[in-house]
Amino acid sequence: MTDHPEVPDDREVIEPYARPGEPAMAHLAPLMLALVEAGNRVTYVNENFGFRPAPHGWSAWLEEPIDFELVTRRFVLPPSIELDPAGDVILDHANQAEVFGGDAARRLHDSR
């Protein structure tokens, strides 16, 4: 169970921010790990769970499309995290971070 009474199941709660002293994207590590454990691959492996600084914040890239069903089945996300299955991206508005799935990455690459 979670500490959140509105969550009646055993999904993991993702907090809106990392704890003090942790890397900026540490709160998203469980989400990234779950996607990798399910068979996806991080494009740029590093100590920040695949996140790299970008002009607008932080970006992480995955090789395969994001499994949004897995994300919603395993996690409770704060309102600041938006799931965009059509765009194959997860947007963390509070931290200016984006997780791009493989379909999003291919669209961005093809548009250049």
C-alpha positions in Angstrom: 0.0 0.0 0.0 1.0 3.6 -0.4 0.9 6.6 1.9 -1.7 8.1 -0.4 -5.2 7.1 0.7 -6.6 7.8 -2.8 -4.5 5.0 -4.2 -6.3 1.8 -3.4 -3.7 -0.5 -5.0 -0.1 -1.4 -4.8 1.2 0.9 -7.5 4.4 2.8 -6.7 3.9 6.6 -6.2 6.3 8.8 -8.2 6.9 12.0 -6.3 7.0 15.3 -8.3 10.7 16.0 -7.4 13.8 14.2 -6.4 14.8 14.4 -2.7 17.5 16.9 -1.7 21.0 15.6 -2.5 19.8 13.3 -5.2 20.3 13.8 -9.0 17.6 16.0 -10.5 15.8 13.1 -12.2 16.2 10.5 -9.4 12.4 10.5 -8.7 12.0 9.1 -12.3 14.5 6.3 -11.8 11.8 3.7 -10.9 9.9 4.5 -14.1 13.0 4.3 -16.3 14.0 1.0 -14.6 10.6 -0.5 -15.1 10.7 0.3 -18.8 14.2 -1.2 -19.2 13.2 -4.3 -17.2 10.3 -4.7 -19.6 12.7 -4.8 -22.6 13.3 -1.2 -23.6 16.8 0.2 -23.8 18.2 3.6 -22.8 19.9 5.3 -25.8 22.4 7.3 -23.7 23.4 5.2 -20.7 24.7 7.4 -17.8 24.6 7.9 -14.1 21.5 10.1 -14.5 19.2 7.2 -15.5 19.6 8.1 -19.2 18.8 11.8 -18.8 21.0 14.4 -20.4 21.0 18.1 -20.1 19.1 19.8 -23.0 18.6 23.5 -23.8 15.1 23.3 -22.2 15.8 21.0 -19.3 16.5 17.2 -19.3 15.9 14.6 -22.0 16.1 10.8 -21.9 15.8 8.7 -25.0 14.6 5.1 -25.3 15.1 2.8 -28.3 11.6 1.3 -28.3 8.2 2.9 -27.9 7.2 3.7 -24.3 4.9 1.0 -22.8 2.3 3.4 -21.4 0.1 0.5 -20.2 3.0 -0.6 -18.0 3.5 2.9 -16.7 -0.1 3.4 -15.7 -0.3 -0.2 -14.3 2.8 0.2 -12.1 2.9 3.8 -11.1 0.8 6.7 -9.7 2.2 9.9 -11.3 1.9 13.4 -9.9 -0.2 15.9 -12.0 3.0 17.5 -13.2 3.9 14.4 -15.2 2.0 14.1 -18.5 1.7 10.9 -20.5 1.5 11.5 -24.2 1.0 8.1 -25.9 0.3 9.7 -29.3 3.6 11.6 -29.2 5.4 8.7 -27.5 6.7 11.0 -24.8 6.5 11.5 -21.0 6.7 15.1 -20.0 7.7 16.1 -16.5 6.6 19.7 -16.4 7.8 20.4 -12.9 11.4 19.5 -13.8 11.5 20.4 -17.4 12.2 16.8 -18.4 11.1 14.6 -21.3 11.4 10.9 -21.9 11.2 10.1 -25.6 10.2 6.7 -26.8 11.6 5.2 -30.0 8.7 6.4 -32.1 9.2 10.0 -31.0 13.0 9.7 -31.5 12.5 8.4 -35.1 10.0 11.2 -35.9 12.4 13.9 -34.6 15.3 12.3 -36.5 13.2 12.1 -39.7 12.1 15.7 -39.5 15.7 17.0 -39.6 
